[in-house]
Amino acid sequence: MSSWTEKEEPTLTALLSRMTLEEKIGQLVQLPPKGDFLDHELKTLIEKGHVGSFLNISDPEQIKEAQEISLRKSRLKIPLLFAFDVLHGFKTLFPIPLALASSMDPSLVEKVARGSAQEARSYGIHWTFAPMLDITRDPRWGRVAECPGEDPYLASLLCAGWIKGFQGDALSSSSFLASCPKHFVGYGAVEGGRDYNSVNLSLKQLKEIYLVPFLEAFKTGSFSTMAAFVAINGLPPAANPNLLKDLLRKEIGFKGPVISDWNAVKELVHHGIAENEKEAVQIAINSGIDIDMASGLYLKYLKELVLEGKVQIDTIDQAVLRVLSLKHKLGLFSGRSSQMEPNKENLQAIIKTNRELALEAAINSVVLLKNENALLPLSPSIRTIALIGPFSTEQKEHLGPWPGIGDPQQVVSLAEGMKAHAPLGVKIAVARGCDFFTSSQEELRQALEMAKKAEVIIVAVGEKASMSGEAASRAFLELPKAQQKLIDILLQIGIPVIMVVFSGRPLDLSPFFYRVKGIIQAWFLGSETGNALGRILFGFSNPSGKLPMSFPRSVGQIPIYYSHLPTGRPSGWSIPSTGYLDQKISPLFPFGYGLSYTRFHYGFPTLNHTKIGLDDVLEVYVEIENSGEKAGEEIVQLYIRDAVASISRPLKELKGVKKIFLNPGEKQKLKFSLFPSDFAFVDFEGKRKIEGGRFFLWVGPNAVEGKKVQFELAW
């Protein structure tokens, strides 16, 4: 787990010994920007050492000025730390995290995180509140857009890429950001998918599902974490020493600073945990919150609480050491201005490289959901195309939620991308047809007349970026009514219709699934949206993305996810489950689903042993053949099931992901290695254990399909 080195500890301890109580408390205070950022009051706080970090300041001149005040005018000249939510890019915007999860490619995620870090650090940012690791099984929750999906294995795989990309091999190199995985832990399970709602989890669920990616983050070397702010089993983490001290510090061994979420210390009053703000501070610092984000209450009350004996000075000292250690790792004590000040000298070169990377990431994040009669990619023989819908010429919305400082004018629209990649002589007519929520008869008439002259219709629809993200939960997941009306009218013409869907979550696509010829799930792809989709629509790139979340047939199915438990009276679906009288049991599209412009044939998996011991490695071999006519990439997925155990186990669990490229007719033999720890589970008491017995194993293209073999784990 992350910790300071023996070499730095004496140095930091010596610095701590020189600090006054007020200066110590200052290191635990993080303030947001206000109207006039560096007003007289704030300059005075910096000079006195009463603030240690700022968040969401992106003006490099303001960052430089604030840092100079701290380094030249404060008594101890401790550098300031500047933080920003760099969730999927800073100036260049990459696909939203949920979209990137569709790539199932940790190496790609690592490159995206590294490119994001380089841009942000050039502006003077040191610390990002990312990655967001909240597993969720409810697409109504708005923050689905920021998360890695429904599966803890996939989340852990991608999390390692995020941490490595942000932090690099040497965090002090002035090209990287300190990561801060959030929200520790369980926020993704809010009841009803309603943001800010409470969470109720068993200890088993907490440790086996929601904690898993955080463990990977700490193992990979993350130096900080952010506590969730919602009540978990009745207690917000800012008031839960069992979570932050016993689990995080003692059991996991995490040594980095824990920061509250925005205003979460003050919110303890609203939760009914604290009588007033002062008591909220006492509870939070004693529960394990090292840094108070945004509320300013540590600055206001912490000294008083220490003098009253309600907070021990050792508690303050340990929190300060964690903050100083993070600054030390970032190289802020090195004296080199490049570590602290903005450096935009190479920014244009970084942005150029990142635009190329943004295109690669966007292409790999697109998921092809339907392609009837192989209509896609569009044939060169098609000479007239109608591009219709509110997303046809849109730029801003493609930035998605948490868009950093991205410039909408720098986004390539779908119309621009299609025209840039269409074969010579192909005519692309463009009309909105409707706005996101409203339409006029004239708009519909123009779109209809244009569509009648086309050979194929591309309808670009979805939800606005503001309909996803924080405080953007939805009770219904259908497309807005105006867009549904537009699609209905276009379908009546009789010309093939292909839907391109932009969203930050799985939507209910059931009303159109059987009626349109093709569906592309485009998510929010960022700066290179149009070029990525242009390449895919005209066959220059072959889609390979797979769904990181199941798509429901209706909201009534939610929560729906592949790794559910067996039931006593199963029925229907190939993965048995209880069902409904008025709805199919299966999702519209299962986890891991995604089509290609070619076909892949899966051989039967073979094992090195049909019976393994606790010290053995199970090697799984499978041959994949590209049996189609186009080159393409396939994301091969391995699932297991513990057939009989002392506690009911999921019908399938993802345990392996490999991405391969195959030319037409090419075969490749893949090898997966599974270790006894891969078969472990968490019992009712929260203890991790391994039991012997019979296991099933599948290798396939998604959570439903796949060829099955059996093996035994000897106890």
C-alpha positions as a printed Julia matrix, in Angstrom:
715×3 Matrix{Float64}:
   0.0     0.0     0.0
   1.09    3.58   -0.61
   3.21    5.15    2.13
   5.98    7.65    2.58
   9.52    6.32    2.43
  11.89    6.06    5.37
  14.03    8.75    3.72
  11.29   11.38    3.56
   9.66   10.74    6.94
  12.35   12.42    9.11
  12.34   15.44    6.78
   8.59   15.82    7.01
   8.61   15.22   10.76
  11.2    17.98   11.17
   9.0    20.33    9.16
   5.99   19.35   11.24
   7.87   20.18   14.45
   8.35   23.76   13.25
   4.69   24.32   12.47
   2.25   26.19   14.68
  -1.16   24.66   15.32
  -2.71   27.15   12.9
  -0.21   26.19   10.17
  -0.9    22.5    10.74
  -4.63   23.02   10.44
  -4.03   25.05    7.27
  -2.63   21.97    5.53
  -5.97   20.24    6.16
  -8.0    23.02    4.54
  -8.95   22.91    0.87
 -10.88   25.87   -0.5
 -12.82   26.33   -3.75
 -12.55   29.39   -5.99
 -14.85   32.32   -5.45
 -15.7    35.35   -7.57
 -12.44   37.24   -7.16
 -10.15   34.3    -6.44
  -7.16   36.1    -4.94
  -8.91   38.76   -2.91
  -7.28   40.32    0.14
  -8.8    37.79    2.55
  -7.52   34.8     0.62
  -4.06   36.29    0.11
  -3.88   36.77    3.86
  -4.85   33.14    4.49
  -2.1    31.96    2.13
   0.51   34.23    3.73
  -0.38   32.9     7.19
  -0.25   29.28    6.01
  -3.92   28.77    6.82
  -4.79   26.98    3.57
  -3.01   23.99    2.06
  -4.8    23.33   -1.2
  -7.34   24.62   -3.69
  -9.72   22.87   -6.07
 -11.22   23.68   -9.45
  -8.92   26.59  -10.29
  -7.78   26.24  -13.88
  -6.35   29.7   -14.64
  -2.56   29.18  -14.77
  -1.88   32.83  -13.9
  -4.0    32.59  -10.75
  -2.27   29.35   -9.8
   1.15   30.92  -10.3
   0.28   34.02   -8.26
  -1.14   31.99   -5.37
   1.87   29.71   -5.34
   4.25   32.65   -5.31
   2.5    34.14   -2.28
   2.89   30.86   -0.4
   6.54   30.37   -1.4
   7.68   33.95   -0.83
   5.5    35.38    1.9
   4.4    32.52    4.16
   6.61   31.71    7.14
   7.44   28.09    6.25
   7.02   28.45    2.47
   5.09   25.19    2.12
   3.84   24.81   -1.47
   0.15   24.84   -2.24
  -1.58   21.88   -3.83
  -3.99   22.49   -6.72
  -6.66   19.89   -7.48
  -9.13   19.47  -10.34
 -11.67   16.86  -11.47
  -9.84   15.48  -14.51
 -12.27   12.64  -15.13
 -11.91   12.15  -18.88
  -9.56   14.83  -20.03
  -8.63   18.4   -19.23
  -8.46   20.51  -22.4
  -8.66   17.63  -24.86
 -11.74   15.6   -23.96
 -11.69   11.82  -24.22
 -14.71    9.49  -24.02
 -16.49    9.52  -20.67
 -15.27    6.8   -18.25
 -18.28    4.54  -18.93
 -17.53    4.75  -22.64
 -13.84    4.01  -22.08
 -14.92    0.99  -20.04
 -16.47   -0.32  -23.27
 -12.96   -0.66  -24.66
 -12.15   -3.08  -21.81
  -8.56   -2.02  -22.51
  -6.42   -0.98  -19.5
  -3.51    0.01  -21.74
  -5.75    2.47  -23.62
  -7.1     3.84  -20.34
  -3.53    4.3   -19.12
  -2.64    6.33  -22.23
  -5.76    8.48  -21.81
  -4.94    9.15  -18.16
  -1.34   10.02  -19.04
  -2.41   12.44  -21.77
  -4.92   14.04  -19.41
  -2.27   14.4   -16.72
   0.19   16.1   -19.06
  -2.33   18.75  -20.07
  -3.54   19.42  -16.52
  -0.03   19.55  -15.05
   1.03   22.08  -17.7
  -1.63   24.4   -16.25
  -0.28   23.92  -12.71
  -2.7    21.21  -11.53
  -1.17   18.55   -9.25
  -4.01   16.36   -8.09
  -7.09   14.86   -9.74
 -10.19   13.54   -8.03
 -10.23   10.46  -10.24
 -10.76    7.69  -11.11
 -14.33    7.31   -9.99
 -14.62    3.65   -8.96
 -18.23    3.34   -7.85
 -19.68    0.08   -9.15
 -23.34    0.48  -10.05
 -26.11   -1.77  -11.32
 -28.69    1.02  -11.72
 -28.52    3.13  -14.91
 -31.05    5.59  -13.5
 -28.21    6.96  -11.38
 -26.73    9.98  -13.15
 -23.14    9.31  -12.15
 -23.14    6.11  -14.18
 -21.38    8.25  -16.8
 -18.32    8.59  -14.55
 -18.1     4.99  -13.42
 -16.53    1.82  -14.85
 -19.82   -0.11  -15.02
 -21.41   -3.02  -13.17
 -18.53   -5.44  -12.72
 -15.78   -5.31  -10.04
 -13.26   -7.3   -12.1
 -13.53   -4.95  -15.08
 -13.46   -1.93  -12.79
 -10.26   -3.18  -11.16
  -8.65   -3.91  -14.52
  -9.33   -0.39  -15.79
  -8.57    1.23  -12.44
  -4.98    0.01  -12.61
  -4.67    1.72  -15.99
  -6.05    4.98  -14.64
  -3.67    5.04  -11.67
  -0.59    4.15  -13.72
  -1.47    6.72  -16.35
  -2.1     9.55  -13.93
   0.87    8.88  -11.66
   3.47    7.32  -13.96
   6.63    5.77  -12.59
   7.78    8.98  -10.89
   5.02   11.25   -9.63
   7.55   14.04   -9.1
   8.4    14.3   -12.81
   6.12   17.34  -13.38
   4.18   15.44  -16.07
   1.85   13.46  -13.82
  -1.03   13.92  -11.39
  -1.65   12.38   -8.01
  -4.76   10.24   -8.31
  -7.6    10.2    -5.81
  -9.97    7.26   -6.34
 -13.49    8.0    -5.18
 -15.93    7.62   -3.51
 -14.85    5.34   -0.68
 -17.03    3.3    -0.59
 -20.47    2.12   -1.86
 -21.88    5.33   -3.35
 -22.86    3.47   -6.54
 -25.52    1.52   -4.65
 -27.74    4.51   -3.81
 -31.35    3.38   -3.43
 -33.48    3.75   -6.54
 -30.56    5.25   -8.45
 -31.42    8.58   -6.8
 -28.3    10.69   -6.38
 -27.41   11.7    -2.8
 -29.74    8.96   -1.52
 -28.75    6.52    1.19
 -27.06    3.15    0.7
 -27.77   -0.14    2.45
 -25.19   -2.87    1.94
 -24.25   -6.06    3.66
 -20.62   -6.42    4.7
 -20.35   -9.18    2.12
 -21.58   -6.94   -0.72
 -19.36   -4.11    0.41
 -16.2    -6.22    0.36
 -16.93   -8.48   -2.59
 -18.27   -5.9    -5.03
 -17.85   -2.24   -4.11
 -14.5    -2.36   -2.31
 -12.72   -4.45   -4.96
 -11.58   -1.69   -7.37
 -10.38    0.45   -4.45
  -8.15   -2.39   -3.29
  -6.66   -2.5    -6.77
  -6.18    1.27   -6.74
  -4.26    1.16   -3.47
  -2.27   -1.86   -4.62
  -1.34   -0.01   -7.82
  -0.06    2.9    -5.75
  -2.72    5.57   -5.38
  -1.58    8.05   -2.74
  -4.96    9.46   -1.67
  -8.66    8.71   -1.65
 -11.95   10.58   -1.32
 -14.62    9.46    1.12
 -18.2     9.11   -0.07
 -20.67   11.63    1.35
 -23.9     9.61    1.31
 -25.01    7.58    4.31
 -23.73    4.01    4.06
 -25.84    1.8     6.31
 -27.0     4.93    8.12
 -23.6     6.56    8.59
 -21.77    8.88    6.16
 -18.08    7.89    5.84
 -17.09   11.3     7.24
 -18.58   10.09   10.51
 -17.57    6.44   10.27
 -14.25    5.47   11.95
 -15.04    1.8    11.31
 -14.85    2.49    7.6
 -11.98    5.0     7.5
  -9.85    3.83   10.42
 -10.55    0.15   10.95
 -11.15   -0.94    7.34
  -9.09    1.58    5.36
  -6.18    2.21    7.72
  -5.82   -0.98    9.77
  -7.21   -3.76    7.58
  -6.19   -2.43    4.17
  -3.1    -0.57    5.36
  -3.69    2.63    3.4
  -1.41    5.47    4.52
  -2.32    8.36    2.22
  -4.59   11.32    3.0
  -8.37   10.97    2.96
 -10.26   13.99    1.68
 -13.94   14.67    2.19
 -16.2    15.21   -0.77
 -17.47   18.74   -1.44
 -18.92   20.21    1.78
 -19.36   16.71    3.26
 -18.16   17.76    6.71
 -20.84   20.43    6.96
 -23.41   18.0     5.61
 -23.07   15.86    8.74
 -25.45   18.4    10.28
 -28.0    17.77    7.53
 -27.57   14.0     7.97
 -28.58   14.42   11.6
 -25.21   13.09   12.75
 -23.96   16.37   14.25
 -25.85   19.01   16.23
 -23.91   21.88   14.67
 -20.93   22.71   12.46
 -18.4    22.56   15.26
 -19.53   19.08   16.28
 -19.4    18.04   12.62
 -15.71   19.01   12.52
 -15.01   17.07   15.71
 -16.71   13.96   14.33
 -15.08   14.18   10.89
 -11.45   14.64   11.99
 -11.79   11.95   14.65
 -13.41    9.59   12.16
 -10.51    9.85    9.71
 -11.17   12.79    7.35
  -7.78   14.43    6.9
  -8.72   17.23    4.49
 -11.92   19.25    4.59
 -12.98   20.08    1.04
 -14.82   23.35    0.44
 -16.71   23.88    3.71
 -13.96   25.87    5.5
 -15.09   24.4     8.82
 -11.69   22.96    9.78
 -10.3    26.48    9.45
 -13.12   27.82   11.59
 -13.36   25.28   14.42
 -10.42   22.85   14.53
  -8.06   24.98   16.65
 -10.79   25.52   19.22
 -11.52   21.78   19.38
  -7.84   20.96   19.94
  -7.56   23.51   22.74
 -10.69   22.05   24.34
  -9.16   18.55   24.22
 -11.9    17.2    21.95
  -9.38   16.54   19.16
  -5.92   15.21   19.99
  -2.87   16.97   18.57
  -1.56   13.59   17.42
  -4.65   13.24   15.21
  -3.79   16.58   13.61
  -0.11   15.69   13.25
  -0.79   12.39   11.51
  -3.2    14.03    9.07
  -0.7    16.8     8.31
   2.08   14.29    7.7
  -0.1    12.53    5.14
  -0.71   15.8     3.29
   2.96   16.8     3.41
   3.9    13.35    2.15
   1.63   13.78   -0.87
   3.24   17.14   -1.64
   6.67   15.57   -1.23
   5.82   12.77   -3.68
   4.72   15.39   -6.2
   8.15   17.0    -5.94
   6.74   20.24   -4.57
   9.52   20.51   -1.97
  12.24   20.13   -4.58
  12.58   23.86   -5.16
  12.17   23.42   -8.92
   9.62   25.85  -10.31
   8.57   23.31  -12.95
   7.08   21.18  -10.2
   4.8    23.92   -8.92
   4.22   26.53  -11.57
   2.26   26.23  -14.83
   4.39   25.32  -17.83
   2.5    25.64  -21.12
   5.64   25.61  -23.26
   4.96   22.18  -24.78
   1.17   22.34  -24.47
   0.4    22.5   -28.19
   2.54   19.43  -28.86
   0.77   17.61  -26.02
  -2.65   18.61  -27.37
  -1.75   17.42  -30.88
  -0.75   14.01  -29.53
  -3.85   13.9   -27.35
  -6.16   14.61  -30.28
  -4.76   11.54  -32.02
  -5.24    9.57  -28.81
  -8.77   10.95  -28.39
  -9.65    9.57  -31.82
  -8.22    6.15  -30.97
 -10.07    6.1   -27.64
 -13.36    7.17  -29.21
 -13.17    4.49  -31.92
 -12.51    1.81  -29.31
 -15.37    3.01  -27.08
 -18.15    2.69  -29.68
 -20.43   -0.34  -29.31
 -22.31   -1.78  -32.29
 -25.6    -3.12  -30.91
 -27.48   -4.07  -34.09
 -26.51   -4.47  -37.74
 -29.32   -6.1   -39.69
 -28.32   -7.54  -43.06
 -24.81   -6.14  -42.57
 -25.99   -2.66  -43.57
 -22.95   -1.26  -41.79
 -20.41   -0.19  -42.77
 -22.2     1.89  -45.37
 -21.49    0.61  -48.86
 -19.71    2.91  -51.35
 -22.64    2.23  -53.66
 -24.89    4.29  -51.36
 -24.72    7.79  -52.85
 -27.28    9.74  -50.8
 -27.42    9.76  -47.0
 -29.72   11.74  -44.72
 -28.21   12.68  -41.35
 -31.03   13.79  -39.1
 -31.43   14.51  -35.41
 -30.43   16.99  -32.69
 -26.93   15.48  -32.46
 -26.21   15.79  -36.19
 -24.33   19.11  -35.93
 -23.95   19.26  -32.15
 -20.54   19.94  -30.57
 -20.92   20.94  -26.92
 -22.93   17.92  -25.78
 -20.23   15.5   -26.91
 -17.96   16.77  -24.14
 -20.23   14.96  -21.67
 -20.47   15.67  -17.94
 -17.33   16.9   -16.12
 -15.88   18.4   -19.32
 -12.75   19.9   -17.75
 -11.89   23.09  -19.63
 -12.76   21.59  -23.0
 -13.75   23.99  -25.76
 -16.96   22.94  -27.58
 -15.73   24.73  -30.7
 -12.87   22.24  -30.91
 -15.24   19.24  -31.01
 -15.71   17.51  -34.36
 -19.45   17.13  -34.97
 -21.01   14.02  -36.47
 -21.85   15.89  -39.69
 -18.26   17.1   -40.03
 -16.86   13.65  -39.39
 -19.17   11.92  -41.84
 -18.47   14.42  -44.61
 -14.73   14.09  -44.02
 -14.82   10.28  -44.37
 -17.55    9.73  -46.95
 -16.44    8.34  -50.33
 -16.02   10.89  -53.08
 -19.33   11.89  -54.61
 -21.51   10.74  -51.7
 -24.07   13.39  -50.78
 -24.84   13.86  -47.08
 -27.87   16.02  -46.38
 -28.19   17.28  -42.81
 -31.22   18.42  -40.82
 -31.95   18.52  -37.1
 -35.61   17.48  -37.44
 -36.15   18.42  -33.8
 -34.41   19.94  -30.82
 -33.48   17.74  -27.86
 -36.92   18.14  -26.27
 -39.11   20.02  -28.73
 -39.92   20.07  -32.43
 -41.82   22.2   -34.88
 -43.89   21.14  -37.85
 -41.52   22.99  -40.15
 -38.44   21.18  -38.75
 -40.16   17.82  -39.14
 -41.35   18.64  -42.65
 -37.87   19.64  -43.81
 -36.33   16.5   -42.31
 -39.0    14.3   -43.86
 -38.57   15.77  -47.35
 -34.81   15.38  -47.12
 -35.05   11.81  -45.81
 -37.33   10.71  -48.68
 -34.55   11.5   -51.17
 -31.95    9.39  -49.33
 -30.98    5.73  -49.62
 -30.27    5.41  -45.9
 -31.09    7.53  -42.86
 -28.72    8.1   -39.95
 -30.68    9.45  -37.0
 -28.5    10.96  -34.27
 -30.37   10.98  -30.97
 -29.82   10.72  -27.23
 -29.73   12.63  -23.98
 -28.02   15.95  -23.31
 -24.82   15.86  -21.28
 -26.64   17.61  -18.44
 -29.02   14.64  -18.23
 -26.09   12.53  -17.02
 -23.61   13.12  -14.23
 -24.02   14.35  -10.67
 -27.57   15.23   -9.58
 -28.88   13.94  -12.93
 -30.75   10.77  -12.05
 -33.67    9.78  -14.27
 -36.84    7.88  -13.4
 -37.35    6.93  -17.06
 -34.66    6.0   -19.55
 -36.47    6.52  -22.84
 -35.33    8.99  -25.44
 -37.01   12.42  -25.07
 -40.5    12.45  -26.62
 -39.62   14.82  -29.45
 -36.82   12.5   -30.56
 -39.07    9.45  -30.35
 -41.61   11.23  -32.56
 -38.86   12.06  -35.07
 -37.74    8.43  -35.3
 -41.32    7.2   -35.68
 -41.89    9.57  -38.6
 -38.64    8.56  -40.31
 -39.43    4.87  -39.93
 -42.71    5.33  -41.79
 -40.87    6.31  -44.98
 -39.62    2.77  -45.54
 -35.99    3.72  -46.0
 -33.45    1.89  -43.75
 -32.81    3.77  -40.51
 -29.66    3.51  -38.39
 -29.72    4.97  -34.89
 -26.61    6.57  -33.4
 -27.28    6.98  -29.69
 -25.42    9.48  -27.5
 -25.78    9.1   -23.75
 -24.01    8.83  -20.44
 -25.87    5.68  -19.38
 -27.72    2.68  -20.82
 -31.02    3.9   -22.25
 -34.25    2.02  -22.92
 -33.97    1.35  -26.65
 -36.73   -1.28  -26.74
 -39.29    0.86  -28.65
 -37.0     0.95  -31.68
 -34.87   -2.17  -31.43
 -36.96   -4.29  -33.8
 -37.75   -1.45  -36.19
 -34.41    0.11  -37.06
 -31.75   -1.65  -39.13
 -28.79   -0.66  -37.0
 -27.92    0.76  -33.58
 -24.61    2.31  -32.59
 -24.1     3.17  -28.93
 -21.85    6.21  -29.12
 -21.94    7.45  -25.49
 -20.24   10.87  -25.15
 -17.0    10.45  -27.06
 -15.29   13.8   -26.55
 -13.28   16.01  -28.88
 -12.98   13.55  -31.78
 -16.58   12.32  -31.81
 -17.34   13.02  -35.47
 -14.11   11.6   -36.84
 -14.47    8.4   -34.83
 -18.04    7.81  -35.96
 -17.24    8.83  -39.52
 -14.52    6.2   -39.67
 -16.83    3.55  -38.23
 -19.86    4.35  -40.38
 -17.84    4.17  -43.6
 -15.76    1.15  -42.61
 -12.33    2.69  -42.05
 -12.51    1.35  -38.47
 -14.24   -1.78  -37.23
 -16.16   -1.35  -33.94
 -14.95   -3.56  -31.09
 -16.48   -2.07  -27.93
 -18.4    -4.2   -25.44
 -21.02   -3.05  -22.96
 -19.74   -2.5   -19.4
 -23.36   -2.47  -18.19
 -26.43   -4.48  -19.1
 -29.08   -2.56  -21.07
 -32.57   -3.08  -19.62
 -35.7    -3.65  -21.69
 -37.5    -1.27  -19.35
 -36.85    0.52  -16.06
 -38.98   -2.12  -14.36
 -36.12   -4.61  -14.75
 -33.64   -2.43  -12.84
 -31.39   -3.45  -11.21
 -30.42   -5.94  -13.89
 -26.9    -7.32  -14.09
 -25.3   -10.53  -15.25
 -23.69  -11.74  -12.01
 -26.88  -12.3   -10.05
 -27.49  -15.27   -7.77
 -29.35  -18.43   -8.72
 -32.84  -18.84   -7.32
 -34.8   -21.74   -5.93
 -37.31  -21.66   -8.76
 -35.49  -20.49  -11.91
 -37.24  -20.05  -15.23
 -36.78  -18.76  -18.73
 -33.5   -17.03  -19.41
 -30.33  -18.89  -20.33
 -28.98  -17.38  -17.11
 -31.94  -18.4   -14.9
 -33.67  -15.78  -12.81
 -37.02  -14.86  -11.4
 -39.05  -12.9   -13.9
 -42.13  -10.82  -14.63
 -45.55  -11.58  -16.07
 -45.31   -8.68  -18.53
 -41.62   -8.49  -19.4
 -38.94  -10.83  -20.65
 -36.39  -11.83  -18.06
 -33.29  -11.13  -20.12
 -31.82   -7.67  -20.68
 -32.13   -6.07  -24.07
 -28.33   -6.29  -24.34
 -26.25   -8.2   -21.78
 -22.99   -7.17  -20.14
 -20.04   -7.65  -22.47
 -22.19   -7.48  -25.62
 -20.96   -5.8   -28.78
 -20.95   -6.67  -32.48
 -18.28   -6.35  -35.16
 -18.27   -5.96  -38.92
 -16.74   -9.43  -39.06
 -17.51  -12.77  -37.35
 -15.46  -14.55  -34.7
 -15.65  -18.28  -34.09
 -14.84  -19.54  -30.6
 -13.39  -23.0   -30.07
 -14.0   -25.02  -26.91
 -11.76  -24.0   -24.0
  -9.17  -26.59  -22.93
  -7.52  -26.77  -19.53
  -4.06  -27.83  -18.41
  -5.76  -29.74  -15.55
  -9.32  -30.75  -14.81
  -8.42  -30.86  -11.13
  -6.16  -28.31   -9.46
  -4.86  -27.81   -5.95
  -4.52  -24.62   -3.95
  -0.92  -24.17   -5.11
  -1.64  -24.78   -8.81
  -2.35  -22.44  -11.68
  -5.26  -23.23  -13.97
  -4.29  -22.52  -17.57
  -7.15  -22.03  -20.02
  -6.58  -22.2   -23.77
  -9.05  -21.19  -26.46
  -8.73  -20.7   -30.2
 -10.47  -17.72  -31.82
 -10.91  -17.5   -35.58
 -11.93  -14.53  -37.68
 -14.39  -16.33  -39.94
 -15.63  -13.15  -41.61
 -14.33  -11.02  -44.44
 -12.96   -8.01  -42.56
 -10.08   -7.53  -40.14
 -11.2    -6.76  -36.63
 -10.58   -6.83  -32.9
 -12.44   -9.04  -30.48
 -12.65   -8.72  -26.7
 -12.6   -12.28  -25.4
 -14.17  -12.78  -21.97
 -13.71  -15.59  -19.45
 -16.35  -16.32  -16.81
 -16.54  -18.85  -13.98
 -19.17  -20.23  -11.64
 -18.68  -21.92   -8.3
 -21.31  -24.66   -8.64
 -21.73  -25.51   -4.95
 -20.45  -23.46   -2.02
 -21.3   -22.7     1.59
 -23.0   -19.52    0.39
 -24.91  -18.96   -2.86
 -22.55  -17.82   -5.6
 -23.28  -15.79   -8.78
 -24.28  -17.65  -11.91
 -21.32  -16.1   -13.69
 -18.33  -13.98  -12.68
 -15.93  -12.27  -15.06
 -12.35  -13.41  -14.41
 -10.49  -12.66  -17.63
 -10.45  -10.22  -20.54
  -8.17  -10.28  -23.58
  -8.31   -8.15  -26.72
  -7.02   -9.62  -29.98
  -6.71   -8.45  -33.58
  -7.35  -10.95  -36.36
  -7.24  -10.67  -40.13
  -9.88  -12.56  -42.16
  -9.29  -16.3   -41.85
  -6.67  -15.83  -39.12
  -6.73  -17.95  -35.95
  -5.13  -17.23  -32.63
  -4.8   -19.34  -29.51
  -5.25  -17.41  -26.28
  -4.09  -18.36  -22.83
  -5.74  -17.29  -19.57
  -4.18  -18.08  -16.19
  -6.35  -18.4   -13.1
  -5.04  -18.64   -9.56
  -6.75  -20.02   -6.45
  -7.37  -16.45   -5.29
  -9.6   -16.01   -8.36
 -12.01  -18.55   -6.86
 -12.23  -16.9    -3.44
 -15.37  -15.26   -2.08
 -16.49  -13.23    0.92
 -18.69  -14.86    3.54
 -21.36  -13.32    5.78
 -18.74  -12.18    8.29
 -16.79  -10.31    5.64
 -13.97  -12.84    5.59
 -12.4   -13.94    2.33
 -12.23  -17.7     1.86
 -11.62  -20.41   -0.72
 -13.57  -23.65   -0.86
 -12.89  -26.68   -2.96
 -15.42  -28.2    -5.31
 -16.79  -28.16   -8.82
 -16.51  -25.07  -11.06
 -17.81  -24.2   -14.5
 -15.87  -22.02  -16.92
 -16.99  -20.2   -20.09
 -15.06  -18.32  -22.75
 -17.19  -16.19  -25.05
 -18.04  -12.8   -26.54
 -20.33  -11.66  -23.7
 -21.89  -12.75  -20.41
 -24.6   -14.87  -22.06
 -22.82  -16.65  -24.91
 -19.8   -18.9   -24.55
 -18.65  -22.51  -24.52
 -18.49  -24.25  -21.18
 -16.03  -26.64  -19.53
 -15.77  -27.99  -16.0
 -12.96  -28.4   -13.49
 -12.48  -29.16   -9.83
 -10.63  -27.25   -7.14
  -9.21  -29.7    -4.63
  -9.43  -28.52   -1.03
